[in-house]
Structures are given as C-alpha cells and as structure tokens.
Amino acid sequence: MTTELLAPLDLAFWHLESTAHPLHLGALAHFGPVPAPPGAEPADVLELLARRAAAVPRLRMRVRDVLIPVGGAAWSADPDFDVRRHVREITLPGADFPAETARLAAELMERPVERGLPPWEMYLLSGAPDGSFAVLVKLHHALADGMRAVAIGAGIFDEIAAGRRPPRRSRPLPPHSPSSGLPGPGRLLGIARDRLGDLGRAVEVGASVVRASRLDGRHTAALAAHSSGTRRIATATLSLDRVHRVRRATGGTANDVLLAVVAGALRRWFDGRGLPLPGADPRALVPVSRRRPGTPPGPGNSLSGYLLDLPVTEPDPAARLAAVRRAMDRNKAAGPFRGAGAVALLADRLPPLAHRFGAPFASGAARLLFDLLVTQVPLPRSALSLGGAPLRALFPMAPLARGQSLAVAMSPYDGRVHIGLVADGAAVPDLDALADALTAELDLLDPPERGEEPGA
C-alpha cells in the first residue's frame, strides 16, 4: 500500500474535526486474565498488541495534502512509522478497575489524535488484581467507519492474527512524489466532467437534506450542548437472548427493540432529572452501512443513515416499540438515500476544496438534523481473545457532533449487547443514570424470569 486519495466522506470527517470536537471512533475492550500453567510467565500483552497493530497495513498510513485535486488529501505510508508512538500501557489502581477504566477512557477520548502521524492510538489498561485488563482503541473517523473499524481492530485478536498473511514489503512513494496526485491531461478532462455531474447531483441531495432539517428550532434542549471539550463515558450490558425474546413476541428486528429501549431510557432519564418531557420527540440519526453484506469492508467510509424520532413522549413501553418498528419500516421502504443519510451522500458529491473551506460552516449543521446518534457496530460471532485472554466485553464509542451531548453505540457479542455511552462531560454529568435506565427499560419490555438477572 503506497498512496491513495481520501474518499470524499473521509475528507469531510478529516476537516470537520476541531480540538473541542475530535472525530475518532473508539472501543473499550475488557479481557479476562490470561490462563497460564502454574509458574509460567504471563504473555507480554503490550508487545503482542504493538506487533499485531504494526502488521495492519492501514495503521501505517498517515494523511498528507496533495496538489491535485485541489484541496484533496491522500493516505501515504509513514516513512518514519514507529508503533510505540501509538501503543502505550497505563497502570491503574486496582481497587475499582472497571470504574477506573471508564474514567480514564473518557479522558483519553477527549484528546484528538495527532494529525501528523497515522491517526490512531491504542492503550493497554492494566492493574486489575485478578490479572484482567482492558484495551482502548481510537481510530479517526477518516480512517474507518464502524464496519471498517471492526475489520482493522480485529487484527489484534489471536483468531484473526493467526490466519493473517505477513504483509508484503513494498517501498513507499516519497512523501511529496509528483506521482501521488498529478493525473495526465485526459484524466483532468475526466475529472472536470465528473465534477460537473457531481455538482448537479449535489443540488438534488442538498434539497433532500434541507427537507429533512428542522429549521423551526424544535430541538431537545437537554441533548444540546455548547461543547465543554470534556467527555464522560458509561457502559451498560443487556441480555441478547432477552432482546430476541421481545423481538419474537412483537415482530420487527432486534435493532427495533434496542432503539425502543434507548427511547424509554431517555424518558426515564428526563424524569429522574426532574425535567419536563420535550415538546417534540428527540430525533436520532441511525447510521446505515452502504456496503454489501458479505463483502470485504474495503477502504474508506461508506455510510448513509435513517432519521428516527424516538417516541420519548409515549408513556407505554409496548407502544414505544410499536412506534419505533413502524418508523424503521418506513425508513427501510424509502431506502437509505434520503433525509439525514443524504448528508453522507452530499459529501460524496462535493469537490475536495468545498470540504476544506466548508467544514467550519458544516460542523454546526448536525443539530439541525438530529439530536443524538444511535448506532450498532457488529462484531465477529466467534469467541475472541488476546494473548490467550478471553474477550469479555467490547463497548463501542461514537464521536459527538458539534452542539450535541450524547452518542449511543451498541455491539452484540457472546450473548450480550454491550452499550457504550459517550457524552459531553459538562452537559451530562449523570451519564451513569442513563446507563442504568437502559437496563430498567429492557425489564419493562421483558420482565425477568425466576432466577434471571435483571437487564443482563
């Protein structure tokens, strides 16, 4: 892998970032202790993590500007790549290891990745008395969407690393090689024709975005924020069997059930805060991958999305689920190329120069379209481990858009749904209460059976 132009949506994410609004995805993975024979030395997890991360070609790439197209950028192999700049270990006090990992993960997620280097970081969080540990992964959104992030991050696991071929050695192009972005005259004419067509399609897509926006100011104030630049993280774990039990009883999909649980948890959270219910239901952006099922994730982001008004004002849990199911059925019938999803499509239609100079104006537009992000990140179904330590839980973390205070990401794994909540630290200091509300809401839809633990 030598040089590759950033796709338009990747370029948009690259320029939308600011110090107060870092645009990286994250995941906090918890591993059990490494099973080892008595007297044997435990595996050097930090060394293993560094070696496997360095073997993923995409993680050796950095972003640099190019001359053509004007305003564009390209992925280029970092000639001075040093994995130790990206993989670090932090030892935590072991008294309350899970709480300490969430606190530290929030601090680390506040910090943008260094833009002159390949835009990712990994942290080994150790110090638990029983030998368990956690790994925090940060990948810039320009580097990967959810599915691509899973494909990249999976390279650290024993099961994937064992089947991976060693990367072929290739000499990278010089950082400023003319061949990195200077097409010939014929190609320039082709680019010009493509740009004219793209501008026409951009007008059509832009009209769809305007129709989907809420220019009347109907926003959920509790979910809006003037960014403090701080982050708070909370996690919740739900039983996937119970989610499917609700699905089988009511119809729809497991994702419909989870979206209804989020809606009910928000209602409970408003009530716990002593806040009146919003005048209009909060609107969620539900990202949708445009990749074909069963195909390799490929480079770059490939996203659209659905708009969903979460029925927070509906008091009945069953009615909330029915409302979510109807709304998602309408979204699927219309397809993922309208409404807020058109924002991603619009990015694909704009020239690179528009992304470079339009980012400051576009960064605040998210609040006109939606109040929060709710996304699901699929994981491999097989059991995973790192250095023999079994993966116990993986909590995905989504970035916050400017002007918003909450993002919800969910990953089913090993019979459970692991939910990562990311919030602005000043706007949502009580994020743990919202995490607890998720468990309580599943119990409303599916009361625990005898001997069954609530929520989990």
N, C-alpha and C positions, 0 to 999 in steps of 0.2 A: 504494500500500500504506500503510495507516494503522495500525490496531490489530488484533491477532489473538492470542487466548488461546494460551498454550503448551499443546500436546498433553500428556497425562499422562506419557508416557515422556520427553518433553523436560523437563518439570518435574522428574521424578525425577533426570535427569542434572544439572540445574541445582543441585539441593540436595545431591546426593551428593558434589559436589566439595569438597575441602579444600586448604589450602596445600600439604600434602605429596602430595596426590593430585589434581593438575589433570586435568580431564576434557575435554581437547581432542584432536581428531584432527590429524594432521599429514601433510605430504608434502614431500619434498626432491626438487626437480626440477633436473636438470642440463641445461644448454643449451650447444650448440656456439657458436663465435664467429659473430658476425653477418657474413654475406657482403656485402661492400660494395665498390663500384668503387674503384680506387686514388685516394687523395686525398680521398675522401668522409668526412664526419664520421659516426662510428657513431651509431646510434639512441640516444636518451636512454631507456634501458630503465626507469629508476626513474620518470620522468614517465609513460611509457606504462603501467607497472604500476599506478601510482596512478590514472590516468584511467580505466582499464578496471575496476579494483576499485570505484571510486566509482560506476560505471554499473550495478553489480549491485544491484537494489533490496534484496535480503535483507541485504546487507552494510551497509546504512544503518540497520538496526534494532537497538535495544537492549531489554533486559528490564526491566520495572518491575512492581511489585506492583499488584494490583487489589483492590477491595473484595469483589466477587462474581465467581466463587465464592470463599468464604473460603479463604485460603491459596494462591490462584491467582496467576498472573503472566501478563503479556501482552507480545508484541512490539509495540514502538511506534517510529515514526520518530524518530530522534535529531535534535532541532531544532538542535543545535549540531555536527552531524556535520562532522568535518574528517578527510579521508582521510590527511593527513600524521601523524596520531596512530597510524595503523595500518600504514603502509607506510614502511619505512626501508631505508637501504643501509648495509652493513658491508663494509669492505675488508679482505681477509685477506692474510697473506703468501703469495706465490705459489709458494714452493718445493715444497710438497706440498699443492696446493689441494684435492684430494678428501678427504684426511685432515683438513685444517683445517675443511672444511665440515661433516663428520660431528661433529667435536669441538664446534664452535660450535652446531650444530643441537641437540646434546644439552643444552647449557647453556640454550638458548632454550626447549626443550621442558620444562625443569624449572619454568618460571615460569608461573603461572596468568595467563590473560588478564584485563584489567581489567574488572570486572563492571559498572561504571557506564557503560561505553561499549559500542558494538556488539562482541560477543565474538569478535574475530578479529584476526589480525596477519599481515603478510607482510614478509619480509626479502629484499632483493636482496643476495646474497653475491658480491662481485666481487674481482678481484685476480689472477686466473689470467694467466700470461704470454701465453697464446695468445688472450686475449680471451673465452674461455668464461666462463660464470657459472652460479650456482645461485640458485634461489628457494625459500625455506622458507615454507610456508603453515601457519598454525594456525587451526583452526575449532573453537569449543566444541562438544561433542557435543550440547548442547541445540539448537544451530543446525542440525546436519546429521548424518545417518548417512552411511555410506560412499558410497552412490549419490547422495545429495543433495549431499555434499561435492564429488563429481566434477562435478556439474552447476553448482555455484556456482563452483568453481575454474576450470572450463573457460572461463569468461568472460574470462580474461586472455589466452587464446591468440588468435593472429591469425585463425585459421579460424573460430572461434566469434564473436569480436567483430565480424568483417566482416559477418556475417549477422544481427546483433542489432539490433532496432529501438531507437531512442533512447527512454529511459523517459519516460512521460507525467508532466508536472508535476502534483502534487496537493498541496493544503495539508494537512499532518498535523494530527491532533487535538492539542489542548493536552495536555501530559504527564499532567494529572490530570483530564481531561474526564469528567464523570459518564457520558457515553455509552460509555466504554471498558469497562464491565463491569457495568451495572446493568439486568438484564432486568426486564420487567414481571411482574405477578402470575401471569399464565398461564404464562409461561416458568419462573417459580420453581417452580410445581407440577410442570411437566415435568421440571425438574432433579431435584426430590425423587424422583419416580418412577424416573428413570434411575439415581439413586444407590442406591435400594433394590435394583434389579435388578443393578447392578454389584457390590454387596456380596455378593449370592448367588453370582454368578459368581466373585468373588474367592476365596470359600471353596473352590470347586471347583478353581480354578487353584492356590491355595496348597497344597492337598493334593498336587497334581502336583509342585510344587516340593519339598515335603518328601520325597516318594518318590524324587526324583532326587538328593537331597542325600546327602552322605557323613558321617553323624553318628558313624561309627565311627572317625573320625580318620585314615583311610587317605589321607594326602596325600603328595606328593612333596616332601620337605624341601628339596631343592636349588632348587626353584622357588617356595618360600615365602620371604617377607621381611618383616621389620619395617622399614617404609619409611625410607630414609635421606633422602628428598626429593631425591635426585640421579638423573640419567638418563645412560645410556650408549646410544649408537646405533651399529649396524653394518649393513652392507649386503652383499647377495650378488646375483649375476646368473646366471641359468640359461638354457639354450637352450630356447625353447618348442618348437622342432622336435623336440628330443630327448625332451622330456616327452611330446609326442604320439606319438613313435615307441614309447615304452614303453606308452602307452595302447593303441595299435593292437595291440601284441603280447600284451597281458594282459587287455584289456577294461576296463570301468569308465570313469571320466572323468579328464580332466587334473587336476582338483582332487584326486581319489583319489591320483594319483601324487605330487602335491606334498605332501599330508598324510603319505604314506609316507616321502618324503624328509625331512620335519621329524622324524618318529619316529626314523629312522635317524641323523639328525644329533644328536638328543638322546642316543641310545645312545653314539655316538662321543664326544660331549662329556663324558658321565659317565665314560667310560673314560679320556679324556685328563686329567680332574681326579683320577683315582685314587679315584673314588667307587664304592661298590657300586651295582649296579642297584637301583632302588626295589622294594619288596615288592609294590607294585601299579602297573600302568601309569599314567603321568600322564594325567589327563583334560583334554581340550581342549574349549573352547566354540568352535564353528564358527558364527558369525553367519549368518543367512539373511534376506534381504530379503523382506518381505511385499508388496512392490509387484509389480504385474503386469508381465511383460515387455512392452516396447514402449510403456508408458505414461509420461507425464511424471513426474519424481520427486516433485513436489508438496512442500508444506511439511512440516516435522516429521520425526521418526524413525518408521520403520515396520519393526521388526525382530523376529525370533524367533531361534531357534538350535538347533543339534544338539549333543548330547554325544557325544564320541568318545574312547574310551580308546586312546591312541596306543600301539601294540604295541612299546614300547621293550625289553621283556624278550625279544622274539623275535629270535634271532640271525641268521636267514636273511632277506636283503632281499626276495626274492620272496614269502616267507611273510608278511612285514610288509605288503607291498602287498595281498596277498590278504585279510588280516585287515581292513585299512582299507576295502577295497571292500565286504566283507560287512557291516561295521558301518554304513557310509554307506548301503548299500542298505536295511538295516533302518530307519535313521532316515527315509529318504525314504518308505518304505512307511507308517510311522507318521504322518508329516507333521510340520511344524514347530511344532506347538502343544502339545508335551509336554516333559517334562524341563526342562532349564535354559532352553529357549526360553520356558517359561511365566513366567519372571521378567519378561520384557518385557510379556507379556500381563497379568500381575498388576498391573504399573504402570498399564496402561490401565484397570484396574477400580477403582483406589483413588481416593478423593477427594483434591483438592489438599492439604488440611490434613494428610492422612496422609503425603504426600511431604515436606512441610515439617518435620514433627516426627519422622518415622520415619527420615529419612536417616541420622542418626548410628548407628542400630541396623542398618540395611540395608547400610551401606557395608562392613561386615566379613563379609557373608554370602557373598561371591563364593567365598572359599576353601572353603566347604562344598560348592560345586557343581562347581568346576573348578580346575585348576592353572595353566592358561595359556590365552590367547586366540590362535586361529589364524584369520585372516580373509583373504578375497580381495576386492580392490577393482577392479572393471572400469574400463577406460579406453576412450575412443573408439578405434576401429580405424584411423582415418585419421592420417596424419602431422601433427604439431602443431609450432607454432613460436611464438616471442615476439619481436616486433620483427624478424622475419626470421631469428632464431637458431633452429636446429632443436632440438627436444626430443630429447635423447639417452637419458635415463633418468628415471624417476619412482619414487621409493621411498616407499611409503605408511608411515605410522606410527600405530599404535593406542595408546590410553591404557592405563595399568596399573591394574588393580583393586587395592583395598587388600589388603595381605597377599600380593601376588603380585609376582614379579620379572621376568617375561618376557611379551612380546606379539609376535606374528609377523604381519606383513601382507604381502600379495603382490599385484602388479599386472602382468598381461601387457601388453606394448607393444612394437611393432616387432620381433617375432620373439624376444623375450626375456621372461623373468619376473624382474621387479625385486622383491627382497625386502628389507623394512625390519624390522630387529630393534630393539625398544626394551626396555631392561632397567633395573632398579634399579642404580645405579652401584656401590653397596657390595656388593650381593648377587652381581652378575655382572660382576666386573672383566675377565673374559676373554671378552667377548662376541664379539670377532673370531674366536676359535677355533670358536665355534658357527657363525659365518657361513662359515668355511672348510669346516666339516663338511658343510654343505648341498651344496656343490659335489662333495665326495668321495662323498656318498651317491647323487647322480644318476649318477656314474660307475660305481657298483656296479650300479645297475639297467640302465644303458645304457653299456657300455664305449665310450670314444671311438673313432671310426673313424680310419683313417690320415689324418693331416693335420688332424684336428678338435681344436680346443682343448678341454681338459677343462672340464666344467661349462658353459662358455658356448657 
